[in-house]
Amino acid sequence: MAMLGDAPSAKAHSEGRASPSISRRTALGLLGAAALAPTIGRARAADAATIRAGVLKFGTVNWELDTIRRLGLDSANGIRIESVQVASNDATRIAFMAGDVDVIATDLLLAARLTAEGTPVVYIPFSASEGGVMVAKDSPFKTLSDLKGKKVAVAGGPLDKSWLLLRAYAQSRDNFDLATAVEPSFGAPPLLAEMLANGQFDAGLLFWNFCARLEAKGFRTLISTEDAARAFGATGAVALIGYVFKADFAARHPEAVDGFAAASKAAKQALATSASAWDALRPLMQADDPAVFDALKRRFIDGIPNRPIAEEEADAARLYAVIAEIGGPKLVGPAKTLPKGLYWTGHAASP
C-alpha cells in the first residue's frame, strides 16, 4: 500500500484536532477581507455581522464566496464575509477548532464526529458533487470487479468517505474488499490525477473537480460515488460536503447564520442560471481550456443541493450508517449514527 504526496494522515482527517504547535493568525496567513460590493437590500455594510470563513486558496468554496461578494449577496443578507486562507484541509479544521474562523466547508463525517465528541456544530449542505473512479476512455474496465489486482489511485487516505463507500458497495454487490483486491495508493489529489493521466495507474478514485479535469482529457467514469450511494438506498444526490458552524456560535448569532445560508443559496442560484457569473470566476478556476471550464461548471451546477432538509438528512443518515460501519471508531469516533439536530433548519437555510 503506497502513500504518495503530502496527503493528510487518516488520523488528522478523522479527528480534525487543533495543534498546539502553530500560532493562530500568523501560521494561518490571515488575509484582509476582500473588498465588499456596494450595500444593497436591508443592511448597511457598516452594520453587517462579520463571518470569518476558512478556505483553501484554490478550493471550490472560493467560487461561491466570490460570487456572494461580487453580487453583494452578503450585505443584502446582513453579513460581511472575511476569507481566511489556509494551507490545507487539516489547517482549516485547526483554525475552526481554535476559533480563528467561524465557518468552514468540510465533510458530514467530521461534523458528526465533532458533535459526538463534545463540540456540537450545525451543518448547511454545500455540495452534492462527488467524485468517482476514473479510467481512460479506451480502458477495458467496465466494473469494479475488473480492477482486481490493478493499481488504483485513491485521493486522501484509507478513511476517505468515498473510498469507504465504494468498499462497502463492492462488498455488498460482488463480495470482495477493494482494500485487498486492488493495489491502492493513497495521496494528494493533484499528484494522483497527474499520474493517472500519465498512465501510471489503471484507475483512480478522485474528487469531483479532478474528475472533471480528467473528463475533459477523455477519461470516463467507471462508477461514481453517487452510484454507490443510491445502491444503499439514497433517493437523491446527498450533500456530503457542507458549511459547518459551531452550535454555540449559531445560538448567539442565528440571524448571521441564516444570512450566510441565504447568501449561499442565492449565489448557487446565480451560478445555475447566469453564464456571466461563471465568466467572472474563470481566473479562480484555473481553467483556460474551454473543455475543462465547461466540465467544472457542469459538475458544480449538478451538485447544487435542492432538496428539502428532511429528505437530505434521511439519506445522509443511511449513508452515514454504511460508512461508519466500515470505517469504525477511527473514522467517526463515538458517533455510530448521525447525530440528531445536526442540520441547520433556520428559515433561510431551508430549501
Beta strands, then each sheet from edge to edge (+ up, - down):
strand 1: 2-4
strand 2: 49-56
strand 3: 79-86
strand 4: 103-107
strand 5: 121-127
strand 6: 132-135
strand 7: 151-155
strand 8: 183-187
strand 9: 203-206
strand 10: 220-224
strand 11: 241-246
sheet 1: 1+ 8+ 7+ 9+ 6- 10+
sheet 2: 3+ 2+ 4+ 11- 5+
end
